[in-house]
Amino acid sequence: MQYFDYEEVACAAGIPPDKLVALCSVIRQEFPHDQMMYELHVLRACMAIQDGAITLEDALQTTAPARTC
């Protein structure tokens, strides 16, 4: 089941397929067991790239911050 059509937004943002795979891999590390949250964050990243709020290179270099209790 797919929750969000992030591929269409990625295409509109000019994200090449190989870079989308890399972006998905980065985001999957944050949400290994939650498909909806994973797809939502991929969509939000693609939208941020499309809007110019972040570059694709920055999104690919992002690491998850340490979580605290």
Secondary structure as UniProt FT lines:
FT   HELIX           6..12
FT   TURN            13..14
FT   HELIX           17..30
FT   TURN            32..33
FT   HELIX           35..51
FT   HELIX           56..61
//
